[in-house]
Each structure stands twice: as C-alpha cells, then as structure tokens.
Amino acid sequence: MFKVLRITFLLAFIYVGVHGQDESPLLRTPAWMIRANYQQGVMLPEYTFMRGISDDYARGMEITICRTSLSKTMWDKLFRYPSFGMSFYFTTMGSKKYLGDQYSVYPYFHSNILRRNKFELGYQMGVGISYATKKYDATNNYLNLAIGSHLNIHYHADLLAQYQLNNSLSFHSGIAFSHISNANLSEPNVGINISGFYAGIGYSFGKTDSVHTISFPPHEDYFSYEVMVSGGMKHTRTFESFQYPAIGLSFDVKRRLGYKFALGIGVDVFYDSSTQPQMDRMNMEFRSRDAYSTGIHLAQEFFYNQVSFIVQEGFYIGLKEKIYGYSMYNRAIARYHFCNHYFVGMSMKSHLYILDFPELSVGYYW
C-alpha cells in the first residue's frame, strides 16, 4: 500500500509542481457535479493465500458529488482549479464466500493535470471509512486473513479522464486503486488492494463561473526545520485484544522548492512498548534498550495552502528493530499547519507494505 501511495504522490504532485504555473485557458465551469460510474478490477494477491480464495473479478459502483473551487487564490491557480467532493462506493471483493462486500464513504481531493477545451485529465485521492460484510472468524471464516474487523480504513486513488458532452453532461473513465485495512487496530490485518478500470457519466449543475487568470510572484527557495512528537496504539499480530502504546520523536531539515514541494532529511527515535511481551513470547532475551529503535529518513512534502502530505523512506541505524529484523520503515503523513509555526497530523507507519500502526502527531517548525 505504501509503495502505491508514494507513487501516487510523486506522479501527481511533482507533475503539477513542474507545470502548475502555466497559464490555463479561460473556461466556463459549473460549480457542482454528480458522477456515477461502474468499476471492474482484480484483487492484487500480495500473499499466496489470496489466490486460493479469490474466484471472481471485483465489481463496484460509485456515486460522487463534488464542488469546483473557483476562488481567486494562488492555490487554486497552482492546482488548475481543483475540486473537493464526497464519494459513496460499493465493491465486491472477488470472493463472495470469504471476503464479502465493502461499503465505503470518503472525502476526496481532485486536481487537473491537463485542461483543454472540453477535455480534462486529472487525479484524485481520498481516505475514508469502509464497512466489510465479512471478516475473519476462527471458526466460520478462518481463511479470511485479510480483514479482521467490520470497520476499516479505505484509501482510494484515481487517474481520471473526462470529456464534456454538452453544458451539463460529461463522460469519464479512468484507472483506480483501493486499499482497505483496519490500520492494525484489530487482527488479522493483511488488508486488501484492488486495481481496476471504470467508466461513467457526470451531470454538472449550479452557478457557472469563469476560471480566472491569476498572477503571483516567483517563489524564493529556503530551508526549514521541524520537531515532531508522534504516538499511537498497536497490536502484536498474535490475535490478542490488548493494544500497546508506541511513541516517536523526529527532527527534520527541509528545502522548500517552490510553493508546492519540499525535500528533506531527518532522524527518528522510536519507543515500542510491545517489544518486551513479543520477545518474551518468542523466548528471546529482552533488554530495556530493545524497546527503542533509531533511524534516518528521506522526506518528500507536497503542499496545498495550509495542508501538506508527506511520504518518508527510513532506515534503521544504531538501535535496530528487534522482533522481525526490519531494516527499512516508511511513513505516510497528512498534516495541517496553523499559527505560523505549529502543525498537527495523522500518519501511518509501516515496514514496506506491512502496516505497523497509525499515529497522531504534533510539532513545531521554523
């Protein structure tokens, strides 16, 4: 999941970061749109057990409602007048017997890569809540090792092409990726990834306005520094109900490159209280320092006004991860900046495609 998330950010935001200040042609754009589409795809079998229980395509329906942002701001111009919406999504999971169906609702952000006359090419991303009709049960559904709870997190990303048929109707199609899991808040939590093609019809309504031409000064690159404290609760992947606290402390140095992008490097210190009970269960000798790990990471940050999205690729250096011997860790972070120097955020810490636990964070930057 993290690999796909990172690729989505890099392709979408870096492209817009390079080309986002080109002048777009003036367009007449309705404020609201409702879209309906049909999707067919496949479950991506990251683990061999999934091949044994999947016997069909994943088929879904989606209804979305969105509003185009036409305010006269620099950020709307930079992102080619994005839209914000809400999606209601249903999909089968490729195995009616073991995996059942998913019902999801999630808010999303849509931005245009290309906008010419009646044609648009864009991307959108959203995160929300999903309900699974079937989950793991030790007696009645023990082959479903992917989903351990009815309530899950649903991450969704699309590459979308749209053609305006007339003033109200449009045709759209694209490629979608979905990740469904419970963020390791319940066991098991392998998660499910689905990729597929979709097509549908959109109906535009509401006040029609023009896209405005906006001028703004060139960005002056600079260095920034930040300190972040994060924490969350995690399971031990042993099907026990108890959750253990985990805490992190990070320091980053970043170079802001333009209005929308920054590159950085940072160091981390992690404390994981689940280390001792896991090592005891595995008959491993525990020392107090084994609950700590340290590392260094690279960071790519993408900005939209006061909101930013960050992906990190880290390597354990010094105090290593003791349970499974992981050498690399990752984070995907959503952050909100306020009061000039402070931020709060939510993140997912993982080891490549294996999710570790979700985090909440707070920090200071200068």
C-alpha positions in Angstrom: 0.0 0.0 0.0 2.8 2.4 0.9 4.5 1.9 -2.4 1.4 2.8 -4.4 0.7 5.8 -2.1 4.2 7.1 -2.7 4.0 6.6 -6.5 0.6 8.5 -6.5 2.0 11.5 -4.7 5.2 11.6 -6.8 3.4 11.4 -10.1 0.6 13.7 -9.3 2.1 16.4 -7.2 5.6 16.6 -8.9 4.0 16.9 -12.3 1.8 19.7 -11.2 4.7 21.2 -9.3 6.7 21.4 -12.6 3.9 22.6 -14.8 1.4 24.2 -12.4 2.2 27.8 -13.2 1.4 27.5 -16.9 -1.4 29.7 -18.0 -4.6 27.7 -18.4 -7.2 28.7 -21.0 -10.2 30.5 -19.6 -13.2 28.1 -19.1 -16.8 28.4 -18.1 -17.1 25.9 -15.2 -20.2 24.8 -13.3 -19.8 24.8 -9.6 -21.2 21.3 -8.8 -21.1 17.9 -10.4 -22.6 14.4 -9.6 -20.8 11.4 -11.2 -21.8 7.8 -11.3 -19.6 5.0 -12.6 -19.2 1.3 -12.8 -15.8 -0.3 -12.0 -14.3 -3.8 -12.7 -11.0 -4.9 -11.4 -8.9 -7.5 -9.7 -7.7 -8.1 -6.1 -3.9 -7.8 -6.1 -2.7 -11.1 -4.5 0.2 -9.9 -2.3 0.0 -13.1 -0.3 -0.4 -16.7 -1.7 -3.5 -17.4 0.5 -5.4 -14.8 -1.5 -5.0 -16.7 -4.7 -6.9 -19.6 -3.2 -9.9 -17.7 -2.0 -10.4 -15.3 -4.9 -12.6 -16.7 -7.6 -14.1 -13.6 -9.4 -13.4 -10.0 -10.5 -14.0 -7.2 -8.1 -17.1 -5.3 -9.3 -18.2 -1.9 -8.0 -20.4 1.1 -8.3 -19.5 4.6 -7.2 -21.5 7.9 -6.8 -19.6 11.1 -6.1 -20.6 14.7 -5.6 -18.1 17.5 -5.9 -17.7 21.2 -6.0 -15.1 23.0 -8.1 -13.1 25.7 -6.2 -13.2 28.9 -8.3 -11.9 31.3 -5.8 -9.4 33.9 -6.9 -6.5 32.4 -4.9 -2.9 31.5 -5.8 -3.5 27.9 -4.7 -6.5 27.3 -6.9 -4.4 28.6 -9.9 -1.4 26.4 -8.9 -3.6 23.3 -8.9 -5.6 24.2 -12.0 -8.8 24.9 -10.0 -9.3 21.7 -8.0 -12.5 20.2 -6.7 -13.4 18.7 -3.4 -16.0 16.0 -3.0 -17.6 13.1 -1.3 -17.7 9.5 -2.7 -20.1 6.7 -1.9 -18.5 3.4 -3.0 -19.6 -0.2 -3.2 -17.5 -3.1 -4.4 -17.4 -6.9 -4.3 -14.0 -8.3 -3.2 -13.5 -11.2 -5.6 -14.7 -13.8 -3.1 -18.3 -13.7 -2.0 -17.9 -16.6 0.3 -14.8 -15.5 2.3 -14.3 -11.7 1.7 -17.9 -10.5 1.1 -18.5 -6.9 0.0 -17.3 -3.4 1.0 -19.4 -0.2 1.5 -17.3 2.9 1.8 -17.7 6.7 2.1 -14.7 9.0 1.8 -13.9 12.7 1.1 -11.5 13.3 -1.8 -9.4 16.0 -3.5 -9.3 16.2 -7.3 -6.8 18.3 -9.3 -6.3 18.7 -13.1 -3.1 17.8 -14.8 -4.4 18.9 -18.2 -7.4 21.1 -19.0 -8.1 21.9 -22.7 -11.5 23.0 -24.0 -13.8 20.0 -23.4 -11.2 17.6 -22.2 -9.7 17.2 -18.7 -7.1 14.8 -17.3 -6.6 14.7 -13.6 -6.0 12.7 -10.5 -7.9 12.4 -7.2 -7.1 10.9 -3.8 -9.3 10.2 -0.7 -9.4 8.5 2.6 -12.5 7.4 4.5 -14.3 4.6 6.3 -15.3 1.2 4.9 -17.7 -1.5 6.2 -16.9 -5.1 5.4 -19.8 -7.6 5.4 -17.4 -10.5 6.2 -14.3 -10.6 8.4 -12.0 -13.2 10.0 -13.6 -15.7 12.3 -11.6 -18.5 13.8 -14.4 -21.0 13.4 -16.6 -19.9 10.4 -14.2 -17.8 8.2 -10.7 -18.7 9.1 -9.4 -18.4 5.5 -10.1 -14.6 5.6 -6.7 -13.4 6.9 -7.0 -10.1 5.1 -9.7 -8.3 7.1 -10.1 -8.7 10.9 -12.9 -6.1 11.6 -16.1 -4.9 10.0 -15.0 -1.2 10.2 -11.9 -0.4 8.1 -10.0 2.5 6.5 -10.4 2.9 2.8 -7.7 4.7 0.7 -8.6 5.5 -2.9 -6.6 7.0 -5.8 -7.7 7.6 -9.4 -6.3 8.7 -12.7 -9.3 10.3 -14.4 -10.0 11.5 -18.0 -13.2 13.5 -18.7 -14.9 14.8 -21.8 -17.7 17.4 -21.7 -20.5 16.2 -24.0 -22.6 19.4 -23.5 -23.2 22.1 -20.9 -24.5 19.6 -18.4 -23.3 16.0 -19.3 -19.8 14.6 -19.4 -18.3 11.2 -19.9 -15.4 10.0 -17.8 -13.2 6.9 -17.4 -10.0 6.0 -15.6 -7.9 3.7 -13.5 -8.5 3.3 -9.8 -6.6 1.8 -6.9 -8.2 1.0 -3.5 -6.6 -0.2 -0.2 -8.8 -1.5 2.6 -7.5 -2.4 6.1 -8.1 -1.5 9.7 -4.7 0.2 10.3 -3.6 -2.7 12.6 -6.2 -1.8 15.2 -7.6 -5.4 15.0 -6.1 -8.7 14.0 -5.6 -10.1 11.4 -4.8 -7.1 9.2 -3.2 -8.1 5.9 -5.5 -5.8 4.1 -6.8 -5.9 0.5 -5.6 -4.0 -2.6 -7.9 -3.7 -5.7 -7.0 -2.1 -9.0 -9.4 -1.7 -11.9 -10.9 0.3 -14.8 -14.0 2.4 -14.5 -16.3 4.5 -16.7 -19.4 6.6 -16.1 -21.5 9.7 -16.7 -21.4 13.1 -14.9 -24.0 15.8 -14.5 -23.0 19.4 -13.8 -25.3 22.0 -12.2 -25.3 25.1 -10.2 -23.8 28.6 -10.8 -21.4 28.7 -13.8 -18.3 30.9 -13.4 -15.1 31.6 -15.4 -11.7 30.3 -14.4 -9.6 33.4 -13.5 -6.1 34.3 -14.7 -4.1 35.0 -11.5 -0.5 36.4 -11.2 1.7 35.8 -8.2 5.4 36.3 -7.5 8.0 33.6 -8.1 8.9 31.5 -5.0 12.2 32.0 -3.2 13.6 28.7 -2.0 14.6 28.3 1.6 15.5 25.9 4.4 13.1 25.0 7.2 13.5 22.9 10.4 10.9 21.0 12.4 10.5 18.8 15.6 7.6 16.3 15.8 6.3 14.1 18.6 4.0 11.2 17.5 2.2 8.4 19.2 -0.3 5.6 18.6 -1.5 2.2 19.7 -0.6 -1.2 18.1 -1.4 -4.9 18.1 1.3 -7.6 18.3 0.0 -9.7 15.4 -0.8 -12.5 17.9 -4.6 -12.1 17.8 -4.7 -10.7 21.4 -7.1 -7.8 22.1 -4.7 -5.7 24.1 -3.0 -2.7 22.4 0.4 -1.3 23.3 1.4 2.4 23.1 4.2 3.4 20.7 5.9 6.9 20.7 8.2 8.6 18.2 10.4 11.8 18.2 11.7 13.2 14.9 13.8 16.1 13.7 13.8 17.2 10.0 15.7 19.7 7.8 13.9 20.5 4.6 14.5 22.6 1.5 11.3 24.3 0.2 11.4 24.1 -3.6 8.6 26.3 -5.0 5.2 26.8 -3.5 4.1 23.2 -3.5 7.1 20.9 -2.9 9.9 20.3 -0.3 12.7 17.7 0.0 14.2 16.8 3.4 16.2 14.5 5.6 15.5 13.6 9.2 16.3 11.4 12.2 13.9 9.4 14.4 13.8 7.8 17.8 11.0 5.2 18.4 9.8 3.6 21.6 7.6 0.5 21.3 6.1 -1.0 24.5 5.0 -4.1 22.7 8.6 -5.3 22.2 9.0 -7.0 25.5 5.9 -9.1 25.5 6.6 -10.2 21.9 10.2 -11.1 22.7 9.1 -13.0 25.8 6.6 -14.9 23.8 9.3 -15.8 21.2 11.8 -16.8 24.0 14.1 -14.0 23.1 16.2 -12.3 25.7 14.9 -8.7 26.4 17.0 -5.7 27.4 15.5 -2.3 28.2 17.1 -0.7 25.2 15.4 -3.3 22.8 12.2 -1.3 23.1 13.9 1.7 21.4 15.0 2.0 17.8 16.6 4.8 15.8 16.8 5.7 12.2 17.3 8.2 9.4 14.8 9.1 6.7 14.3 11.0 3.4 11.1 13.1 3.1 9.1 14.5 0.2 6.4 17.0 1.2 3.6 18.3 -1.0 1.7 21.5 -0.1 -1.8 22.8 -0.7 -2.2 26.0 1.3 -2.0 25.0 5.0 -2.3 21.3 4.3 0.6 19.1 3.3 1.1 15.4 2.5 4.4 13.7 3.3 6.0 10.4 2.4 9.1 9.2 4.2 11.6 6.3 3.5 13.6 5.4 6.5 16.4 3.1 7.5 17.1 1.8 11.0 20.6 2.9 12.1 22.0 2.4 15.6 19.3 0.7 17.6 17.6 -1.8 15.2 14.1 -3.2 15.2 14.4 -6.4 17.2 11.3 -8.5 16.6 11.4 -9.2 12.8 14.7 -7.6 11.9 13.3 -5.0 9.5 15.9 -2.7 8.0 13.5 -0.1 6.5 10.4 1.8 7.7 8.0 4.2 6.0 5.5 6.8 6.9 2.6 8.5 5.0 1.6 11.7 6.8 -1.3 14.2 6.4 -0.5 17.5 8.2 -2.3 20.8 8.9 -0.2 23.9 9.7 -1.5 26.7 11.9 -0.3 29.7 13.9 2.7 30.2 11.6 4.9 27.7 13.5 2.8 24.7 14.6 1.3 21.7 13.0 -0.8 18.6 13.8 -1.0 15.5 11.8 -2.1 11.9 11.2 0.2 9.2 9.8 0.6 5.5 9.0 3.9 3.9 10.0 4.8 0.7 8.1 7.6 -1.6 7.1 7.3 -1.5 3.3 3.8 -3.0 2.6 3.3 -4.3 6.2 1.4 -1.7 8.2 2.7 -1.2 11.7 0.3 1.3 13.4 -1.5 4.7 12.9 -0.1 7.8 14.7 -1.2 11.2 15.8 1.4 13.9 15.8 2.1 17.5 16.9 5.1 19.6 16.1 6.9 23.0 15.7 8.7 24.3 12.6 10.8 27.4 11.8 
